[in-house]
Amino acid sequence: GEDVEPFRLDPDLAEWVVARAAGKKSIKGARNPGVKALWRAFRALAAARYHFRTEPELAQELLDMRDRIEALWIERT
């Protein structure tokens, strides 16, 4: 297996994860198309960061962008 890095979830993201694990399809604000797009962008940047983990500078740039998108998502949910 591959090594994995644990990370701490902020309360809003944790709420989403728990709701998803419980089988709920959405959380407050999630019906808004803009909020959905921000969440997809967050997930795409997280995936890109994972795939570029061997390139530290690019991985950090992707993390910074992901964090900014996450902040926008949190503001709107």
Protein Blocks (a to p, Z undefined) as FASTA:
>chain_A
ZZdddddddfklmmmmmmmmnopabdehklpmklmmmmmmmmmmmmmmmmmmmmmklmmm
mmmmmmmmmmmmmmmZZ
